[in-house]
Amino acid sequence: MGKSIAIVGSGLVGTVLAIALKQLGHQVFVYEKGDDIRTLDFSGRSINLALSERGWKMLKRVGLEDKVRQFGIPMHQRAIHHINREEQQPYGINGEAIWAVSRGGLNKKLVDWAEEEGVQFVFNTPIWSVDVKRGVLFTSQLEHQEWKEIQHDVIFGADGAYSMVRSRLQKRSRFEYQQAYLPIAYKELVIPAKGGNAFAMDQNSFHIWPRKDFMLIALPNMEGSFTCTLFMPYKGEVSFDAIQTEEAITQFFKTYFPDALQLIPNLIDLYHTNPINSLVTTTCFPWVYKDKVALIGDAAHAVVPFYGQGLNAGLEDVDVLIDCLEQNTSNWTEALDQYQHSRKVNADAIAELSYRNFKEMSEQTANPLFLLRKKIESKFAKKYPDLWLPLYDRVTFSKGSYQEALAIGDQQAKIMDVIMATAQIEELWDTLEIEEKLKQVINENRGI
């Protein structure tokens, strides 16, 4: 018999979860504190999405893969913009791509598709508290007004990094919670389309301007523009605090991003208008309370965006949750417990990988030896796929767990450190000698 299920939060993960649960035969209600998101302007705050294998797997499961691909753009490589030159670094060893998708655009379409499935959205309904034992939501237009009770069999908190549902679970004994902010923030900018909706840069690349302690990235949009994100410290010599005047902004871009400056005609207006947004990582446990309440997506594990896995990890949460529910149709307590234990270790792993990847994107992609290291890995992996799958491919283009990817990635890093320490590696990297040495070191380190 189907349950009455409440999902708090009409974001991407919550809406896909709603579709999946509705397809299992449950009554599903999605509560959102604000207006119908289909009426909102997402500009200024949105880091565009990079959908990859894990996300596509769940979208396919609910029958939406083909629909979503129609308004996404495949990116096969990083286009690395140095000060005076540009170079390319392919993503997958077999030509795979990550897909640029508009966060706001996808969210609006998902709500449409969810309504077509029979999901009921309840907008302008702030949820101020939860009785986790009874499965009751409390709502009113203003928090100080008298609260109304809304009863459901199960409640899912899909309400993001600052989750209200999680805040109620935090009041329970032995609930563990950590929150950490990076000392850097981000601001959204836009490279507009050229005449006739033409792209100003290669549309099938993830563009990155690595400058060590700060960086600029750009992802393509369907209408020919690029959504850019400037990541920079809050304070310091080069920071959002220091760079505020029109003269300082222009000089900053002339110095560090001269090619991008030519492509953003309204840079000053965008810089002054769009907000500075923080970057937070959150971890917590437990994610569930018996068979009544569960956290999912950012509400359970917010990560910084530097591996492009936030949405993909959230959709994988849904995939694993649905597996657990199908395996335990009559025992939701067991199903939710299996879900949290399966996902917690992997959520912690992608949080660590995401944190590390900022250094790779901002600093190491500008290092010739790092790029050479990637070339050696890619060449070897193509020739010996049974011996080597690069970490990025393992995270982004495989279905193996994040926990496994982190462990194997650490092992591979030690192996590549040995290879990169080889004398004259710049001249010898493409030789049989290095290939054989890599096989030897792999065999020597199988027990690491």
N, C-alpha and C positions, 0 to 999 in steps of 0.2 A: 504494500500500500504506500502511495506517495506521501512525502512529508511536506509540511509547510515550512519553507526555508526563507530566511531573511539574509540578504547580503547588504552590508553597509558599505557604500562606495560604488559609484558607477564608472570607475576608471576601467582601463583596459582589462586587467586581470579579473576584476569583479564581474565585468560583463561577459567575458568568455566563460567564467565559472557558472554564471547564471544560465547561459545557453546549454552548457554541458549537463547541468543538473536538471534543467527542463527536459532535455532529451532522455533523461533517465526516468521521467514520469513524475517529477515532483512539482509542486506549486512553488514558484519562485518570485519573490518580491525584492526589488533593489531600491534601497533608500539612499537618497542624495540630499545633502543639506542645502545645496544651491539650486539654481535654475537648471532646466533641461540643458545638458551640455551641448546639444545640437544648436543652441542659440548663442554659444559663447565664442569669443575670440581667444585663441590659444597663443597668439604671438607674444613674444617678449620673455617667456618663461620655459619654453619647451626645447629640451635637447631632442632632436629628431631621433627616431628609432632606427636601430640596425637589427632587423630580424634575421635570425639564422636557424640552424637545423632544429633546435629544441622548440623554438616558437612555432615553426612551420609544422612540426609533428602534431602539436596540440590543435592548431588551426585546421589541419587536415582531418583530425579525429572528429571535429564538430562540423565538417563539411564546408569550411570557409577558406581553405588554402587558395583555390583558384580565384575566388572573389578578391582576396587581399592582394594577390600578385598583380591584379589589373591596375592597381594604383601604387605600385612600388617600383623602385629602380634598382637593378642589380649593380653592386660595386665589387669589382673583381680584384681591386688592388688599392694600396695606399699610394697617393701621389704626394710625395714629400717635397715641400717647398723650402729649400734652403734660401739664404739671402740672395744668392746670385744664380741659382740653378734649380732644376727640378729633376727628381728621379722617381722611378716607380718600384714598388715592392709588392709582388703578387700576394694575395691572401692565402689561397689554398694551393696545395701541391698539385692538384688536378683541375685547376681552373675554377674552383668553387667561388661563390660570391656571397656576400652579405647584402641584405636588401634595405635600402633607405625608404622609410615610410613616414609620412606625416603623423605625428602623435595625435594631434587634434582631429585630423581627417579620419584616421582609423577609428578613433574612439566614437566619433559621430556615426560612422557606418555600423559599428558593432552594436550600438544601441538600436538602430533601425532593424538589424538582423535579429537581435534578441526579441524585440517586440513581435516580429513576424513569427517567432517560435512560440510566443505566448507568455514571455516574461513580462511581469508588470513592474513598471518603474514608478516610483513615488518621489517626485522632485520637491524641492522647497520644504523638506522635512528633516530638520536637524535632529540628530540623535544625541542626547546629552548624557545618557548613562545606559547601563545594561545590568539586569539582574541575571547573572550567569547561571544560577541554580535553576531558575524558573524559565529561562529563555524569553525574557521580556525586554523590549526596547522602550525607552522613555523619550518622548518627544514633546516639544512645544515650539512656537515660533521664536520665543526669546527664553534664555536659560532660566531667568528668574520667575517666569510664569509657571502656573500649575502644569505639571507634566501629565501627559496621557500615556497609558500603557498600550503596547502592541505586542501581542503574544505570538510566538512561532515555536515550532518544534526544534529548529536548529538555527543558529546565527553564525554567519561568517563575517569576520572583520577583514574587509578588503579596502580599508580606508587610509592606506598610505603610511608613510614614514612617521607621521604624527598621529597615529591611529588612536581614536577614542576607545574602540573596543579593547585594544591592548592595554590602554591605561586602566580599564576596569579590571582586567586580569592581573595587572601589576599590584593591585591591592590585596591579592591573595598571598598567603604565606609561601615563602621559598620561591617566589617568581624572580627569575634572574633577568636583568635588563642592562644593556650597555648602549651608550650613544656617544659617537665620536665625530667631531667636525674636522674636516681638512682646513688648513690655514689658507687655502685658496677658494675662490668663488668663481662664478661664471656669469657672463652677460651675453644675451643673444643679439646677433647682428644679421643682416641679410645682404647677399649679393643678388641684385635683381636680374631678371631675364633680359637678354638683348632683344632687339626687334624681332617680331614673329615668334616669340617664346623660345628663342635660341639660348642654349646654355653658354655662359661666359667661360666655362672651363669644361674639361672632360666630365661628362655626367656619369660615367661608370667607374669613378674613382672616389674613394674617401680621401678628401684633401686635408692635409695636416701641415702646419707651420710650426715645427718643434723649436723651442727656444730655451730649453733647459728648465727654468723655474716657471715658465708660462708658455702658453701655446694657443694657437687658433686652429679650429677645425671647421670643415664645411661639408655638408651632405646635400645631395641634389633633391629638388622637388619636381613634381610632375609638370608644373607649368613653366619650368625653365630657370627658376631661381635656385639659390642655395641658402639653406639655413646655416649660419655660422655661429660658432660658440667660442667666445674668448675666455680662457681659463687663466686666472692671474691671482697672485696673493692679495689679501685684503690690505696689508700694510708693507712698507719697505720702499726701496728706491724705485723699483718698477712694480707698481701696485695700483689697485683701484683707488686707494686713498691718495696716492701721489699724482695720478693722471686724471685730472678733472677739467681743466680749462681747454678751450678749443685749440689753443696753440700747443698745449701738451699732448692732446690726443693726436693731432695731426703729425707732430714730430715723432711721437711714439710709433705710429704706423709707417711713417717714412723710413724710420731707422730699422724696424724689425719685420714689417710686412709690406714692403714697397709694392709688390705686385697686387696684393689684396686691396691696398689703398685705392688703386686705379679702378677697382671694380665695385666699390661701395660709395656711390655718389652722395648719399645722405648719412654718412658715417657719424657726423657730429650729432645730428638729431637722434639717431638710433642710440648712440652711446649715452646721451643725456636722458632719453625717454625710458629705455628699457631698464628694468631693475637689476640689481646685483643679487644673485641667488646663491644660497649656501649649498655645501656638499656634505652630506651626512651618511654615516654607516651606523646601522642599528642591529643589534643581536639580542635575542631573548629566548627564554624557555621556562615553562612549557608553552607550546602554541595552542593547546586545546584544553577545554574543561569537559571531561566526561563525553557525553554525546550531545552536548548543548551548544558549545561555542568553539570556534576554531579561527585562527589567523591564517592569512594567505598573502603571498606577494610581499610588497614593501611593508605591510603591517607586521609581518613576521621577520623580515630580513631586508631592510633597505641597504643598497650598495651604491658606491660611487660609480659613475657611468663609463669608466675608462676601459672596460672590456666589452661594452655594448651588450651586456647580458642581463640587465635589470628586468626587462620585459620577458626575455627568453627564460630566465629563471622562474619568474612568476607563472608563466604559462606551463612550465614543466611541473611546478607545484600542482596546478590543476590536473595535469595528466596523471601524476602519481596519485593524487587524491581520488580521482575517478576510478583508477585501478583498484585502490583499497576498498572503495565503496562497492564495486562490483564483486570483489572477492568476499565481502562480509555484508551481504545485503540485509541481514537481519540483526547485525550487531554494529551499530554506529560507534559505540565506545571503542571497540577493537579497531575498526576501520580508521578512525581519526587518530588513534594512538600509533598505528602502523605508519600512517601518513607523516606525522610529526617526526618520528624517529628516522624515517627514511630521508626526509628532506633537511632536517636540522644540520647534519654533518656536511651536506652538500651546499647548503646556504652559507655556512661558515667558510667553506673552501672558496666559493666564488667571491665572497667578500674580500678574502685575502688576495686572490688573483686580480680582482679589480683594483685594489689599492696599489699593488705592484705595477700594474700596467700604466699608471700615470707616468712613472719614471721612464718606462719604455717609450711611450708616445712622445713625451715632452723633451726627453734628453737623448735616449739611446738611438732613436731613428735618425738623429743627426750625426751619429758616430759611424765612420766608415767601417770600423772593425765589427760593430754590431751588425751592419748590413751584410758584411762578408760572412759572418757567423750564420745568418739566416740563409744565405745562398748555399753554404755548405750543407746545412740541414735539409734544405729543400731538394737539392740534387741527390743526396743520399737517400732521402725518404722515397723519392720517385723510383729509384733503382732497387731499394730494399724496403718495401712497405711493411714487410713482416718484422723488420728490425727497428723501424723508426717512424713515428708519427709526431710531427712537431706539436708543441704545446698549443699553439693557436688553433691548429686544425683539430686537436683533440677536444678543446673547449667549444669551438664554434661549429665544426662540421661533423662531429660524431655524436653518438647518443650515449657514450660512456659517461660515468658520473663525474661531477666536478671534483669530488674527493679523490678519485683515481687520477684525474688529470693533474691536480696539484702535486700529488706524490710522485707521479712519473715525470712531471715537468721539473721537479727539484732534482731528480736523478739525472735527467738529460742535461740539466744545466752544469752539473759537476763533470759530466763526460765532455761536454763542449768546452769547458774551461781548459781541460787537458789538451784538446785539439787546438784551441786558439793560442795556447802557449808554445806551440811548435815553432821553431826558428824558421823565419822567412815564410810564414803562413800565407802572406799576401801573394807570393809567387807560386806557392805549391798547392794552393787550396783545391785546384781542379785536377789533381793528379791521382793516379792509382795509389801512390804512397799514402796519401791522406785518407783515401777510402779504406785501405787495409788497416790503417792505424785506428780509424773510427770503429771498425768491426772488432778489432782487438780490445779496445778500451771498453766497448759494450760488453764483451764476454767477461772481461775482468771485473766489471762492476755490476753484474747481474744481481748480486746479493746486497747492493746498497739499500 
